[in-house]
């Protein structure tokens, strides 16, 4: 199960992402405030960015440990 945040009232809505394919657009209606909004399923840019940052940090740590030896 995935959750999405309503852009109006910040209520969480839940859905089963296994029923949909990557790139598909989904439309939600918040049960709390009635706001309609859509999302597109795909890979998270935030997760990819964090992974890249972690790899850079690990490389820097290794570089610094090699220098201090």
N, C-alpha and C positions, 0 to 999 in steps of 0.2 A: 504494500500500500504506500502511496505517495500522498503528500499533502501540499496544497497550494494556499497562499495567503490572499485573502480578499483585499484588493487595493483600496477599498473604501473604508471598511470597518476593521480590518486586520483579523477577521475570523478565519480559522483554518477549515478548509474543505478537503475531504479525502477521496481518493479514487484508486482503482486497481490499474496500475500502469501496464500490466501484462496483457491487457485486453486491447492495447493500442500499439501501433508501430511508430518507429522513430520518424520524425518529420511531420507527423499528423497533428492537426490543430484541434484543440478541444475547447468547447464553450461551457462555462460554468455560470450558475446563478446562485449567489450566496443566499443560504437559507435565513441568515440573520437580517441582512439589509436589502436584499433583492437585487443587488448590483450584478449585472452581467459582464463577464470579461472572458478573454480567451488566452490560451497558452499554446505554444508549439512544443511538442515533445522532441527531445534531442539530448545530446550530451551537454552537460553543464559546463559553461565556459569558466565558471568560478572554480570548479574542481580541477579542471585542466590547468588553470593558472596557479592554483595552490600546489599542484604536483610539480609544476615547473619550478616554482620558487623553492620547494623543498629540495629538489635535485641540485639547484644552484647553491643552497646553503650547505648541503652535504659535501659538495665539491670544494667549497671554501674551507670548511672545517678540515677536510683531508689535506688540503694544500697547506693550511697553517700547521697541522700536526707534523707534516713532512719537513717543514722548514725548522721547527723547533727541535728536531732530533739531531 
